[in-house]
Amino acid sequence: MHSHSNLLNSLTFLLATIGAQPGSAYVAQTPLTGDTCTQTTVAILGGGMAGVAAAQALTNASVTDFVLVESRETLGGRVWHTDFGKDKDGNPYVVEFGANWLQGLGSADTVNPVWALAKKHHLRNTYSNYSSLRTYNETGEADYRYILDEYARVYEIAARDAGRILMENLQDQTARTGLALAGWRPRKNDMAAQAVEWWNWDWEDASSPETSSFVFGMAGENLTFNQFGKANHFVLDRRGYSTIIEQEAAAIFRNNPSPRLRLNTHVTTIDHSPKGVTIHTADGACIEAAYAICTFSLGVLQNHAVSFRPPLPRWKQTAIEKFNMGTYTKIFLQFPHTFWPTDTQFFLYASPTTRGYYPIFQSLSSPTFLPDSHILVVTVVDEQAYRVERQTTAQTTAEILEVLREMFPDTVIPHPTDVTYPRWSQEPWAYGSYSNWPAGTTLEMHQNLRANAGRLWFAGEATSAPYFGFLHGAWFEGREAGAHVAALLQGRCMELRESGHEDQENCGERMHYEPLNGTTPLEAYSMVNGWPVSSTDW
């Protein structure tokens, strides 16, 4: 069995062993100290999927003089697990606070890179059957699964409408508008329909239809599952989901003498100029590099957890503030025994008063998951997630037990033996779970989010246009940013591969748009359109 601490110890030992090899330039994974800046060609900031993928791309291009800096004691970023509860032998289970699913397992034509890594490293996972669902309200079990069929029918219409808007370059809408035009707008007091909508939209996006882009919300999900297949697999590996990232990183540092890894190193300030980048860390040390690849989460950038000197250009700051950082909180509860049906994976609850109030429970106690673990997972997002973050674990537990008593009125609900959940929006290295594309935000605006600002390059799930919010989006973006920086260093063009089209080349920096034009020409601001104020009076 491998616990979280054992996994960290194994990685530490492996990397220390690599560094001890004769002739190795590996530097021990301790915070930087001293007054002299460490010199390197590329600084990769963040040790999640994007950061490690960028390191792989640099290595593949024979650029091995880089430093990877991570603020936490381990790699993985928001692929984050913890020990929880105990099995019958007294050993803890390992549960995932962050990324938990392999989403889209690949098709005959396209391989999902995360699925490929899962197979390579023998990551334990099992099929999540979303149709294995029972529905409940405050009176107990209440079968409103027919509403799921209604939503599915409307979703097909909405998806076609979103595709047409995208292809014809029409004005985006909120997901609420798009779904309503397709025939879905549940009344505010129809709590069963509200629960069904939450399960189908909010549970995927960590944001409501009111705040989500219709076009890109639909496109992001459809591109992933149409390309890679519909299946979702739940990760249950004792080593943690992050083992695929840690093992890939270990191979980089084992096979190359030059790269250096810095764990427990918190970046505070980044100085940048046309000549290079200097990264300052919380312990007073610094790293000087020709380029930096920033894989900070959107939440870190929005909360100014890292200072840029000079400030990032206005177009970049605008893009950062434009996009949403969602919070997706899984609350794990282990009970003395399993009191819920073991033939069902998911239990959907419709609160009589509050949309998204502890709406979905997932059983991990079934035979193909963690049998006899007696673990339930309940998920909240957005405002409900922020609310449970602000209260104690005891308060949250009491609320969940009250919901379970409503769902199972004829059952004595025992008190859980263990409860845990993350507080994503309070974690200074994350400030949220994953990004969401807001309504009315164009592809050009998103390109400004992913574009480099001089010697500063950016990568992560948020910078992926087709796969934002997905782990494979972080992989694709990290690989491309690393390859692009390598091309700049080697004075060659970056090859951009587009599915179904001839390859293109980018022989310099990434495109950005300054300024962004609106959708309404200035001359249309007139009395004809109900605008009585002259444009000269603005």
Summary of the structure (lengths in Angstrom):
residues: 538
radius of gyration: 24.2
end to end distance: 66.9
largest distance: 78.3
contacts: 1799
relative contact order: 0.17
helix: 35%
strand: 20%
